Structures are given as C-alpha cells and as structure tokens.
C-alpha cells in the first residue's frame, strides 16, 4: 500500500522543513507515495521551504483563508496514494 501524507499549513516556514523530514524518516518500509502540503495563503516562505524539502504543494491563492477541513479535503483529493 502506498500512503499519502496531507499537511495543512499557514506561515509554518520555521517548522515545515523538519516536519517533512520527519515523515520521510518514518517511512522505513518505503510506503510513502507523497507528502502534500496544502498552504492556506502563507505570507512567509513556507511554500519555498516545503518545495525544497521534497513535498508537493497545493496553494490557496484566493485571498480568503479556508477552513482546516477544506484544506485536508483538497489534499486528499490530490493525493497519489492508494
């Protein structure tokens, strides 16, 4: 089984890199399909850090913040895991 990890984010530049690295380290059975960061319009460099760390990115560019449930659903809809 291939697993996707969905991580909603908003202005998490200081922690998102470590979070993504932790997910990669935990994948000892090589079951990770992807890590999908769903960014809620961050104004810091969260997206850049996440890209450099190897995650796929979905960005909310509407100018209006979404609920965490909406972010999770968007990530699940775009996940590539089983």
Secondary structure by P-SEA (a helix, b strand, c coil): cbbbbbbbbccccccaaaaaaaaaaacccccccbbbbbccccccaaaaaaaaabbbbbbccccccccaaaaaaaaaaacccc
